[in-house]
Amino acid sequence: MPMQKFSQYETMITMRDSRQILIVEDDEDTAEIVTNLLKNAGYHTFTVDCGEQALNEIPAISPYLVLLDILLPDIDGLEVLRRVRDRSFLPMIILSGLTQEHDKVRALEAGADDYLSKPFSPEELVARVGALLRRVEWTPQAETRLAVGELELDIPHRQATIRGQRLHLTPVEYGLLITLMRTAGQVVSHDELLRAVWGEQYEGDYSVLRVNISRLRLKIEENPRRPMYIITVPGEGYRMPKGQS
């Protein structure tokens, strides 16, 4: 069955009251454990066991968030992730038995917001789901607009533009952008960015930061290899020049 096209409205989490999470997992025991954990935490869950079904169900049920295994019986989970990312910034967390660093980097580069290796602790899974959804839902009340050069952020509507063109950002990319724009002119350390965007439990997880910075640069920089907006400060962190033009 061909994949249905997702509308951006369907993935604007703040516009909906549902707290439904789609679990894409072919191992019945793991799916049951995750389902029970999330239900006990107050979420509604829907489970599918293959990638094709996930691609069909996402536009149908419009979930808050997707938990996605990589090793699925039909379509590779990373391919599912890429197809979703072509059309949507729906929050997605990879749950995988692949534990190597390069597996995590591949998933992040494909557009995952987070990566959790199996076996995982129940507390960590629920904490990471909650942390990602808070990033999606939270909107500062005191600010309405930020601008650095030709980069603008409409905070109430969570919309960013560069040179007048709208940017389609994942929740993590949005979190990085608003943090760097707020602190324009200052160096933000690696761990400060990790705490601000992912949470304290991510301190020291520099691969997740590096990959997401690279993804964000691809969207905002005219030449990502010679960035003008997100400047690397070796050994320290990143800096967005104040008043860059």
TASUL-V907959 format. One record per residue. N is the residue number from 0. RES is the residue in one letter. PSI is psi in degrees with one decimal (NA if undefined). OMEGA is omega as a letter, one per 30 degrees, with the letter a starting at -180 (* if undefined). D_FIRST is the distance of its C-alpha to the first C-alpha in Angstrom with 2 decimals. Layout:
n->N res->RES psi->PSI omega->OMEGA d_first->D_FIRST
n->N res->RES psi->PSI omega->OMEGA d_first->D_FIRST
//
This chain:
n->0 res->M psi->132.3 omega->a d_first->0.00
n->1 res->P psi->149.1 omega->a d_first->3.84
n->2 res->M psi->135.4 omega->l d_first->6.49
n->3 res->Q psi->151.1 omega->a d_first->8.90
n->4 res->K psi->133.9 omega->a d_first->12.37
n->5 res->F psi->139.7 omega->l d_first->15.06
n->6 res->S psi->151.1 omega->l d_first->18.46
n->7 res->Q psi->-30.4 omega->l d_first->21.59
n->8 res->Y psi->-36.9 omega->a d_first->22.99
n->9 res->E psi->-23.9 omega->a d_first->20.41
n->10 res->T psi->10.1 omega->l d_first->21.68
n->11 res->M psi->92.0 omega->a d_first->25.36
n->12 res->I psi->-35.3 omega->a d_first->26.37
n->13 res->T psi->-10.6 omega->a d_first->29.86
n->14 res->M psi->-2.9 omega->a d_first->28.77
n->15 res->R psi->156.6 omega->l d_first->27.42
n->16 res->D psi->-21.1 omega->a d_first->29.29
n->17 res->S psi->153.4 omega->l d_first->26.65
n->18 res->R psi->44.1 omega->a d_first->26.93
n->19 res->Q psi->136.0 omega->l d_first->23.58
n->20 res->I psi->131.2 omega->l d_first->22.45
n->21 res->L psi->125.9 omega->l d_first->19.11
n->22 res->I psi->121.6 omega->l d_first->19.92
n->23 res->V psi->99.1 omega->a d_first->17.53
n->24 res->E psi->124.8 omega->a d_first->19.64
n->25 res->D psi->-12.8 omega->l d_first->19.34
n->26 res->D psi->116.6 omega->a d_first->23.11
n->27 res->E psi->-39.9 omega->a d_first->24.00
n->28 res->D psi->-44.9 omega->l d_first->27.52
n->29 res->T psi->-43.6 omega->a d_first->26.62
n->30 res->A psi->-40.1 omega->l d_first->23.99
n->31 res->E psi->-42.6 omega->l d_first->26.70
n->32 res->I psi->-48.4 omega->a d_first->29.35
n->33 res->V psi->-42.5 omega->l d_first->27.42
n->34 res->T psi->-47.9 omega->a d_first->26.41
n->35 res->N psi->-39.8 omega->l d_first->30.07
n->36 res->L psi->-46.9 omega->a d_first->31.42
n->37 res->L psi->-36.5 omega->l d_first->29.41
n->38 res->K psi->-41.3 omega->l d_first->30.10
n->39 res->N psi->-24.5 omega->l d_first->33.77
n->40 res->A psi->1.7 omega->l d_first->33.65
n->41 res->G psi->9.7 omega->a d_first->32.52
n->42 res->Y psi->156.4 omega->l d_first->28.78
n->43 res->H psi->138.8 omega->a d_first->26.00
n->44 res->T psi->153.1 omega->l d_first->23.29
n->45 res->F psi->129.9 omega->a d_first->19.75
n->46 res->T psi->135.7 omega->l d_first->18.60
n->47 res->V psi->158.7 omega->a d_first->15.43
n->48 res->D psi->11.8 omega->l d_first->15.87
n->49 res->C psi->160.8 omega->a d_first->13.12
n->50 res->G psi->-40.5 omega->a d_first->11.73
n->51 res->E psi->-42.3 omega->l d_first->7.97
n->52 res->Q psi->-37.4 omega->l d_first->9.05
n->53 res->A psi->-44.7 omega->a d_first->11.51
n->54 res->L psi->-30.4 omega->l d_first->9.48
n->55 res->N psi->-33.9 omega->a d_first->7.87
n->56 res->E psi->-28.7 omega->a d_first->11.41
n->57 res->I psi->-51.5 omega->l d_first->13.52
n->58 res->P psi->-21.5 omega->a d_first->13.31
n->59 res->A psi->-42.4 omega->a d_first->13.45
n->60 res->I psi->-12.7 omega->l d_first->16.57
n->61 res->S psi->64.9 omega->a d_first->18.02
n->62 res->P psi->162.5 omega->l d_first->19.90
n->63 res->Y psi->-38.5 omega->a d_first->23.28
n->64 res->L psi->153.4 omega->l d_first->22.56
n->65 res->V psi->131.5 omega->l d_first->20.27
n->66 res->L psi->120.0 omega->a d_first->21.83
n->67 res->L psi->124.1 omega->l d_first->19.83
n->68 res->D psi->154.2 omega->l d_first->20.76
n->69 res->I psi->-45.4 omega->a d_first->20.61
n->70 res->L psi->87.1 omega->l d_first->20.57
n->71 res->L psi->158.9 omega->a d_first->17.27
n->72 res->P psi->-18.5 omega->a d_first->16.32
n->73 res->D psi->-79.8 omega->a d_first->13.16
n->74 res->I psi->134.4 omega->l d_first->12.96
n->75 res->D psi->138.2 omega->a d_first->16.45
n->76 res->G psi->-33.4 omega->l d_first->17.28
n->77 res->L psi->-32.8 omega->l d_first->18.88
n->78 res->E psi->-39.3 omega->l d_first->15.80
n->79 res->V psi->-46.6 omega->l d_first->14.07
n->80 res->L psi->-46.7 omega->a d_first->17.36
n->81 res->R psi->-41.9 omega->a d_first->17.52
n->82 res->R psi->-39.4 omega->l d_first->14.19
n->83 res->V psi->-44.1 omega->a d_first->15.36
n->84 res->R psi->-23.8 omega->l d_first->18.80
n->85 res->D psi->-20.5 omega->a d_first->17.81
n->86 res->R psi->-10.0 omega->a d_first->17.19
n->87 res->S psi->153.3 omega->l d_first->19.18
n->88 res->F psi->32.1 omega->l d_first->22.35
n->89 res->L psi->129.6 omega->l d_first->21.18
n->90 res->P psi->131.5 omega->a d_first->23.62
n->91 res->M psi->130.5 omega->l d_first->22.35
n->92 res->I psi->130.7 omega->l d_first->24.50
n->93 res->I psi->130.6 omega->l d_first->23.92
n->94 res->L psi->114.6 omega->a d_first->25.24
n->95 res->S psi->148.1 omega->l d_first->25.84
n->96 res->G psi->-5.8 omega->l d_first->28.23
n->97 res->L psi->119.0 omega->a d_first->28.69
n->98 res->T psi->-1.5 omega->a d_first->32.04
n->99 res->Q psi->150.6 omega->a d_first->33.20
n->100 res->E psi->-38.5 omega->a d_first->33.93
n->101 res->H psi->-27.6 omega->l d_first->31.84
n->102 res->D psi->-43.3 omega->l d_first->28.72
n->103 res->K psi->-45.4 omega->a d_first->29.43
n->104 res->V psi->-42.5 omega->l d_first->30.13
n->105 res->R psi->-43.3 omega->a d_first->26.89
n->106 res->A psi->-42.1 omega->l d_first->24.92
n->107 res->L psi->-40.6 omega->l d_first->27.13
n->108 res->E psi->-29.5 omega->l d_first->26.86
n->109 res->A psi->-11.7 omega->l d_first->23.04
n->110 res->G psi->6.0 omega->l d_first->23.54
n->111 res->A psi->144.1 omega->l d_first->24.19
n->112 res->D psi->-24.4 omega->a d_first->26.83
n->113 res->D psi->164.3 omega->a d_first->28.33
n->114 res->Y psi->123.6 omega->a d_first->28.32
n->115 res->L psi->121.4 omega->a d_first->29.72
n->116 res->S psi->143.9 omega->l d_first->30.56
n->117 res->K psi->144.8 omega->f d_first->30.59
n->118 res->P psi->148.3 omega->a d_first->32.85
n->119 res->F psi->157.3 omega->l d_first->33.37
n->120 res->S psi->144.8 omega->l d_first->35.83
n->121 res->P psi->-41.0 omega->a d_first->34.69
n->122 res->E psi->-39.1 omega->a d_first->36.83
n->123 res->E psi->-40.9 omega->l d_first->35.35
n->124 res->L psi->-50.3 omega->a d_first->31.73
n->125 res->V psi->-38.3 omega->a d_first->32.68
n->126 res->A psi->-41.1 omega->a d_first->34.90
n->127 res->R psi->-38.3 omega->l d_first->32.29
n->128 res->V psi->-48.0 omega->a d_first->29.74
n->129 res->G psi->-39.8 omega->a d_first->32.60
n->130 res->A psi->-41.6 omega->l d_first->33.83
n->131 res->L psi->-41.4 omega->l d_first->30.54
n->132 res->L psi->-33.2 omega->l d_first->30.10
n->133 res->R psi->-36.2 omega->l d_first->33.75
n->134 res->R psi->-34.6 omega->l d_first->33.19
n->135 res->V psi->-40.8 omega->a d_first->30.46
n->136 res->E psi->-27.7 omega->a d_first->32.58
n->137 res->W psi->129.9 omega->l d_first->36.04
n->138 res->T psi->121.0 omega->l d_first->37.60
n->139 res->P psi->139.0 omega->a d_first->41.30
n->140 res->Q psi->-25.5 omega->a d_first->43.36
n->141 res->A psi->-15.3 omega->a d_first->46.26
n->142 res->E psi->147.9 omega->l d_first->44.37
n->143 res->T psi->-26.7 omega->a d_first->42.52
n->144 res->R psi->140.1 omega->l d_first->42.32
n->145 res->L psi->144.8 omega->l d_first->42.86
n->146 res->A psi->133.5 omega->l d_first->43.47
n->147 res->V psi->110.3 omega->a d_first->44.29
n->148 res->G psi->-127.4 omega->l d_first->44.86
n->149 res->E psi->8.4 omega->l d_first->41.89
n->150 res->L psi->122.3 omega->a d_first->39.66
n->151 res->E psi->146.3 omega->a d_first->39.41
n->152 res->L psi->118.2 omega->l d_first->37.93
n->153 res->D psi->99.7 omega->a d_first->37.61
n->154 res->I psi->-47.4 omega->a d_first->37.85
n->155 res->P psi->-33.3 omega->a d_first->37.35
n->156 res->H psi->1.0 omega->l d_first->34.03
n->157 res->R psi->44.6 omega->a d_first->33.12
n->158 res->Q psi->132.2 omega->l d_first->32.62
n->159 res->A psi->145.5 omega->l d_first->33.96
n->160 res->T psi->151.0 omega->l d_first->34.78
n->161 res->I psi->123.2 omega->a d_first->36.35
n->162 res->R psi->38.6 omega->l d_first->38.31
n->163 res->G psi->-4.3 omega->a d_first->36.83
n->164 res->Q psi->131.8 omega->a d_first->33.19
n->165 res->R psi->138.5 omega->l d_first->31.04
n->166 res->L psi->139.9 omega->l d_first->29.90
n->167 res->H psi->102.9 omega->a d_first->26.64
n->168 res->L psi->143.3 omega->l d_first->27.86
n->169 res->T psi->165.4 omega->l d_first->26.60
n->170 res->P psi->-39.6 omega->l d_first->28.96
n->171 res->V psi->-45.1 omega->l d_first->30.83
n->172 res->E psi->-40.2 omega->l d_first->31.32
n->173 res->Y psi->-43.2 omega->l d_first->32.60
n->174 res->G psi->-42.8 omega->l d_first->34.95
n->175 res->L psi->-44.1 omega->a d_first->36.34
n->176 res->L psi->-47.3 omega->a d_first->36.85
n->177 res->I psi->-34.6 omega->l d_first->38.69
n->178 res->T psi->-45.6 omega->a d_first->40.83
n->179 res->L psi->-36.2 omega->l d_first->41.89
n->180 res->M psi->-37.3 omega->l d_first->42.53
n->181 res->R psi->-30.7 omega->a d_first->44.65
n->182 res->T psi->23.7 omega->a d_first->46.73
n->183 res->A psi->134.2 omega->a d_first->47.03
n->184 res->G psi->-10.9 omega->a d_first->50.16
n->185 res->Q psi->153.9 omega->l d_first->50.10
n->186 res->V psi->127.0 omega->l d_first->48.87
n->187 res->V psi->121.0 omega->a d_first->46.31
n->188 res->S psi->161.5 omega->l d_first->46.40
n->189 res->H psi->-48.1 omega->a d_first->43.43
n->190 res->D psi->-31.6 omega->l d_first->44.02
n->191 res->E psi->-41.3 omega->l d_first->44.59
n->192 res->L psi->-42.0 omega->l d_first->41.16
n->193 res->L psi->-43.7 omega->l d_first->39.57
n->194 res->R psi->-42.1 omega->a d_first->41.43
n->195 res->A psi->-37.3 omega->a d_first->40.64
n->196 res->V psi->-39.0 omega->a d_first->36.89
n->197 res->W psi->-33.6 omega->a d_first->35.91
n->198 res->G psi->164.3 omega->a d_first->38.93
n->199 res->E psi->-30.4 omega->a d_first->42.00
n->200 res->Q psi->-10.1 omega->a d_first->40.24
n->201 res->Y psi->0.0 omega->a d_first->38.76
n->202 res->E psi->132.6 omega->a d_first->42.18
n->203 res->G psi->-8.3 omega->a d_first->42.46
n->204 res->D psi->73.6 omega->a d_first->38.72
n->205 res->Y psi->-20.0 omega->l d_first->39.11
n->206 res->S psi->-40.8 omega->l d_first->36.00
n->207 res->V psi->-35.4 omega->l d_first->33.72
n->208 res->L psi->-47.3 omega->a d_first->36.05
n->209 res->R psi->-44.6 omega->a d_first->36.30
n->210 res->V psi->-42.0 omega->a d_first->32.59
n->211 res->N psi->-33.0 omega->l d_first->32.01
n->212 res->I psi->-42.2 omega->l d_first->35.07
n->213 res->S psi->-42.7 omega->l d_first->33.73
n->214 res->R psi->-41.2 omega->a d_first->30.41
n->215 res->L psi->-40.1 omega->l d_first->32.44
n->216 res->R psi->-38.6 omega->l d_first->34.76
n->217 res->L psi->-26.7 omega->a d_first->31.99
n->218 res->K psi->-28.0 omega->a d_first->31.22
n->219 res->I psi->-20.6 omega->a d_first->34.83
n->220 res->E psi->138.3 omega->l d_first->37.04
n->221 res->E psi->-37.9 omega->l d_first->37.69
n->222 res->N psi->96.6 omega->a d_first->38.52
n->223 res->P psi->-21.9 omega->l d_first->37.18
n->224 res->R psi->-17.7 omega->l d_first->39.69
n->225 res->R psi->69.3 omega->a d_first->42.51
n->226 res->P psi->141.8 omega->l d_first->41.46
n->227 res->M psi->-19.1 omega->a d_first->43.50
n->228 res->Y psi->-41.8 omega->a d_first->41.98
n->229 res->I psi->99.7 omega->a d_first->41.26
n->230 res->I psi->129.6 omega->l d_first->44.23
n->231 res->T psi->129.7 omega->l d_first->44.54
n->232 res->V psi->102.2 omega->a d_first->47.91
n->233 res->P psi->131.4 omega->l d_first->48.46
n->234 res->G psi->-3.0 omega->a d_first->49.15
n->235 res->E psi->-58.1 omega->a d_first->48.75
n->236 res->G psi->-134.0 omega->a d_first->45.47
n->237 res->Y psi->154.9 omega->a d_first->44.22
n->238 res->R psi->137.1 omega->l d_first->45.87
n->239 res->M psi->118.1 omega->a d_first->44.82
n->240 res->P psi->134.4 omega->l d_first->47.82
n->241 res->K psi->130.3 omega->l d_first->49.26
n->242 res->G psi->22.5 omega->l d_first->49.32
n->243 res->Q psi->139.5 omega->l d_first->47.46
n->244 res->S psi->NA omega->* d_first->47.18
//
